[in-house]
């Protein structure tokens, strides 16, 4: 009787770890993780967008976007194609600012006029202009996740998205109304679609071409990647369908060209273009021939000529405390060593090794590593050593590579990763543990710099408070802290005499800062608070250098502006 009673008691069913029911219960974890990662990224970017005053480049882009909306003309900022500014124009349209249609100044003056001289609220207008770029940055995160998931499964996608979502450079520039992150996102989308075109060419090849065109129509620095992506389009269908592979590359090229033309037509359907006061240099030699062969509107080709003209200028650079004129080929790799979290550098390298050594992933290595490598090489030859924003595509592409670290496995006898069949062993315990620790390290390092993402430096170089010792310009001080400076002066130094050397496009008086220029009076008259942007201090020579030598630092704002006592 007792035995029958015991056998009649229902026993709770325990699903095997790999059963369908267990997998169903776990299926919501990955979408939840995606939402959490993108949610924290959105909070970080919106907080940054709210707190930062306009950086040096932003007023030009915002004024150009407003000009597109109200005058429908290709006038300002011709050195960059219009698509990125059309994205910014979505936010500008929502802000509905007052635009002085009769203003005839240059693009820099137009930005100052729109923000500070037309009765608009500069903080509100800049926030609205930045929000479309924030949205694009979040959507690019979904592409990072999808690309890594396609290569190595949901775990790889989650790791890749985590690396992307906490990258200080991506957060910093994804929160600005600039063109660098949108271009990188469009380019990664094109490469991902080319990878998927191996299975769905009819659907993915035209979309890949459109995304490539969007990148080229946002920044001309995407052009070196065009032949690489056309070769990848051929590779996607080669060798089984050779003629179709060549035709597929033609489809990608045609769609890209159409998108570039469409961007210009969206601004002005009549494609009116008059350089006016803008100086368009004459470009000779191979560069001139390449410009003439571009199948793009005349305004695009003239913009290329302007870019080549800018490359011929003797710009000043600052690296590891050394001020120089010209450029250094190693500047960007050195700046990346300072500006990239140490754990992220390790996972980028390990992910690249995984792509090259794991048999199943080797076909994807050209798609992930080649475009970013070619663009990095092209950027290293540039004349403007201004910041890692010129290679902000690396955190996108190498996040995908970093996610592939989870594919490293050991076989039954502990074979080295990449030997034998990929599925022969279980994930290596060291790989799983190390990946988790490195991702956590990156996240903590990124969180510690909140909300000062622009001047981020990793722990090996002293953190964001020390970035100005090693680098300058958009790496640390891009004019973003004028509003914070105004708050600091009101809170701690009310009524004191202020002398200001500010590097940026903001107007100090618009934020309640009433300061004199210390370089316009004799040194002996400069007494009180001397406030200097760190980029100006890094490049200080002559009178400013003497003033700083005789001053004592007493405070700092946003890790980008230093206050001295004289």
Secondary structure, 3 states (H helix, E strand, C coil): CHHHHHHHCCCCCCCCCCCHHHHHHHHHHHHHHHHHHHHHHHHHHHHHHHHCCCCCCHHHHHHHHHHHHHHCCECCCCCCCCHHHHHHHHHHHHHCCCCCCCCCCCHHHHHHHHHHCCCCCHHHHHHHHHHHHHHHHHHHHHHHHHHHHHHHCHHHHHHHHHHHHCCHHHHHHHCCCCCHHHHHHHHHHHHHHHHHCCCCHHHHHHHHHHHHHHHHCCCHHHHHHHHHHHHHHHHHHCCCCHHHHHHHHHHHHHHHHHHHHHHHHHHCCCCCECCCCCCCCCCCHHHHHHHHHCCCCHHHHHHHHHHHHHHCCCCEEEECCEEEECCCCCHHHHHHHHHCCHHHHHHHHHHHHHHHHCHHHHHHHHHHHHHHHHHHHHHHCCCCCCCHHHHCCHHHHHHHHHHHHHHCEECCCCCCCCCCCHHHCEECHHHHHHHHHHHHHHHHHHHHHCCCCCCCCCHHHCCHHHHHHHCCHHHCCCCCCHHHHHHHHHHHCCCCCEEEECCCCCCHHHHCCCCECHHHCCHHHCCCEEEEEHHHHHCCCCHHHHHHHCCEEEEEECCCEEEEEC
